[in-house]
Amino acid sequence: MKKIETRDGLSLSELSLGCMNLPLNDEKETEKIIEYALSEGINYFDTADFYQFGDNESVLGRVLDKYRSRYDFNIGTKGGNDFDRIKREPKGWNPDKAYIKEAAKESLRRLKTDVIDLYQLHGGTIEDDKDEVISALEELKTEGIIRSYGISSIRMNVIDYYKKHSNINTLMMQFNPIDNRPLEVIDGLDDITVIARGPLFKGVFSSHSERVLTKKFENGFLSLNTDDMRQVTEELKEIDSDLSRLSYRFLSYHNAVIANGVSSLQQLEENIKSFNQSEPLSIDEYDKIYQALKILKYEDHRS
């Protein structure tokens, strides 16, 4: 599988596994998913300390630890959302330096690893003491707790600050042909790697597209109503009948790491099948896709 190199040397599989929805209540099934991902060349696993209040990291850490001698892989996690693990409830956003550093060390312990390959700020606001956050991330790197860092954000003013004032290597955003808001961002990122979450958009870009639109998007998405979204998918089907494959091809054109979340082995098998059938888009093909889209922009959190 193609690997995408970040500017500080991480080598991430183009198709990666988003772990938020893994079936943690069935650890054997979770292990089957992870083992299959590894066997198919997926080498990047994305989680967060906030997912299931630490349980996601713990299960992922236990399972992946069994495969360290057989596979090389990278783990990415995120921090900044404070929570009470005992009460299993959120406590709020906490960008304080001391908290970020302690949270990263707790993630390291749960993930059963010597170093976190990619540590991402899980959000962030323009009101944060961003220089303090950057200092925390740089110190974690110097101390060998993390190898690399980035942010997961859809706030333009936050993205712009970290792009200019830090050494972020990755930027995670929801990105697919309908939620195409990152298009206004990516040209100015230079050598920062985009990690695209939600590539199939809750199943809109799947064989269940119509059912998903009806059940999950009855109120539309942002300025688009359901009929707008349906029109886009119908036009895209004329370009590629496999909507999953089309979304992967669209994201691959932008050299994104595609963090595809699954909740079952069958989902992963279907996604990998579509991904493996993805041929690079020509400029003409991309132009046809672009013409079918309704271009959106980030409306809030702008400088």
N, C-alpha and C positions, 0 to 999 in steps of 0.2 A: 504494500500500500504506500502511496506517495506520502512523504513526510514534509512538513513545513517547518523551516528553521526560523526560530526567533532570533532577534539581533544579539542576544546574549548566549546563544548556543543550544537552547532547548530544541529537540527534534520531536515534533508532535504529529501523530498520524492525522491525515486530512479529515477522515471520519473518526470521531472520538465518541466516547460514551459519557453522556450526562447521567449522573447517578441519582438524581433527586427522587425519581419514582421507582427505584428498584423495590422488589417485593421483600422488604426486610423481615417480614413475619415468616418468610420461608427462605431461610438462609441457604438451603440446598439449591433452590431454584435460582437465587441470586448468584450462587457460585457457578451454576451452569451458564448463566448469562455472561458473567465475567470471563469464564474459561473460553467460551465460544468467541467472545470479542477478541481475546488475546490470540486465539488460534487463527483468526482472520486478519491479523495485522494491526488491530487497534492497540495503540500504546499510550493513549492519554485518557485518564479517567477524571472527570470533573465533579467535585462535590462541594459542600460548604458546611461549616460547623453548625449553622442554623437549621439544616435539614434534619428533621426529626430530633431536634435538640441534642445533636451529637451522635445519635445512634447511626446515622448514615455513614459518618466517618469511621465509627467503630467496626461496623460490619464490613465495610469496604477494606479497612485495614487488615482485619482478620483473614478475609478471603484472599486478597492480593499477596499477603505474606506467604501463602502456600506456593506461590508461583514465581518467587523472586529468583530462584535458581534456574528457571526455565525460560523466562522472558525478561526483556528489558522494557520498562514502562515508566511513565511519568504520572504523578498524582498532582492535581491542582485542587486547592480548596480556597475558601473565602472566609473573611472575618469582618467584624464590625457591628454585627447585630448581637447585642447582649441578650442573654437568656438564662433562665433558672432551669438547670437540667433536672433537678429533683422535682420541682413543681411542674416542669414541662410547660413553661409559659414564657413568652417574650418579655424582656425588660426595657427594650428601646434601643435606639441607635447610639453607639458609643465609639466615637473616633479618638478617644484619649490615647496618648502614646502608651501609657502603662497597660491599658486594657488590650490594645492591639497586640502588644508584645506577649502578654500572658496568654491571650487567646490563641496565638500562633503556636505557642509551646504546648498548649492543651491539644490542639489539632495534631501536632507532631506525635504526641503520645497515643492518641486514639488511632491514628493511621499506622502505627507500628513501623515507622520508618526513621531513618537517620537524618533525613532532610526532606523538606517539602519542596517539590520541584517548582511549583508555581503557586504563589500566595496572592490572592486578589482581594482588594478592598470591595466589600459586598454592598456597594451603593456609594454613599457620600453625598454631602450637600455643600453648597457654596459657602455656608456659614461655618463649616468645620474649620478648625485650625489645620489647614492642609499641609503646611510646612512641618507641623508636628507629626502628622501621619506619615509624610515622606521620610522624616527622620527615623521613625519607628521601623519602616520598611527597609531602609538602608542599613540600620543597625542589625535587624534580623538577618539580612544577607551577609553582613560582615561577620556575624557570630556563627554563621553556618547553619542557622535554623531553616532558612529558605534559600533556594538557588536563584530564583527569579521572582519578579512581582509585576502585578498589573492591576487593573480596576475593572469592575463590572458596573457599568453605568449607562443611563440613557439621558443624562443631564448635560446639555451642551456646554454650559459654563464650567462644570466640574471636569468634563473631558478636556476642555481647552486648557485649564490650569495644570492638570497633571501632565498633559502633553508638553507644555512649555517648561515646567519647573521640576519634573521628576524624570527618572529613568525607567518609566513603565515600559514593559516589553509587550504587553497584551492589552487589548480592550475587548471586553465581552459585551455584546448587545444582542437583543432579539433581532433576527435578520432573516427574512425570507421574501419571496416576491410580492406578498401583500403588505407585510410590515417592512417596507423598504426604506424606512427613515434613515438607516445608516448610510445610504447612498450619499447624503450630503456631508458625511463625516469622513469617509474612507479616503478620499483623494488627498486630504490634508494630513494623513497619519504618517506619511513617510515610511519608515521601516518598523512601525508598531504593528504587530500581528493582530488581526481581527479574529475573535472567537465568536462564531454565530450560534446563539442558542435559539431554540424554537424553530429549527429549519422546516419542520413539517406543520407548524402552526396548529398544534392540538389535533392534527389529523386532517386539516383542510387540504394539505398536499399529500393525499393518500387515496386509496381506492374507495374510501368511505367519505369522500369529500362532501357530497350532498347531505348525508346524514349529520355530519359534523357541523356544517353551516346552519342547518335547521335547529339543532339542539344546543350548540355551544355559542352560536353567533346570531341568535335571533334579534339581538339589538345592534348588530353590526360591529364595526371596529373603528374607533376614532371617528373620522368624518365619513366613513364608508358605511352604507347600509348593507343588509344581507344581499340584496340584488346586485349591488356594485361588486361585492366580493364574488358572487356567483358568475357575473359577467367576466371577471378577470380569469377565474379558473377555467371557464368554458373556452375562452380564447387561448389560454395556455395549453389546453388539451389538444388544440389543433396543431400546436408546435411539437408537443411531446405527449403522447397519450398516458404515460406514466408520470403523474404529478410529483411523486417523490423524487424520481430521477431528474425531472426538470428543475426542482428546487436545488438539488445537489449540484447540478450543472451550473445553475445561476450563481450559487455561492462559490463554487470552485473557480469560476471566472474571475472572482474578486480575491482569489488566493486566501480564502478564509478557512480556519480550522472549524469543522462542523461538529458541534457538540450536540449529538442526537440522543435525547433521553428515551428510555424504554421502560416498560413495566413487565415485560414477558420475553421469554426466549423467542417466541414466534415473531413478535414485533421486530426484534433485532435481526432475525434471519431475513425477514422481508425487506428491512431497511438496507441491509448489506447487499442483498441481491440487486436492489435498485441502484445502489451506489456503484457496485461493480460493473453495471451496465452503462454507467454514465460516460459518454464521450464528451471531450472538451467542446465547448461552444465556439463556433466561428464568430467573427465580428458581425456578420450578417444575421446569424441566428440570435445573437444577443440583442441586436437592434430590434428584431421581431418581438422578442420577449419584452423589451423595454417599452415598445409601443403599446403593448397590451396592458401594461401596468397603470395604476392610478398612483402617481408619485405623491408620497407623503413627506412631511417634514416635522421635526420636533418643534412643538409649539411653545412649550414651557421651558423654564430654567435656561434662558438665553441671557447673555451679557447685555 
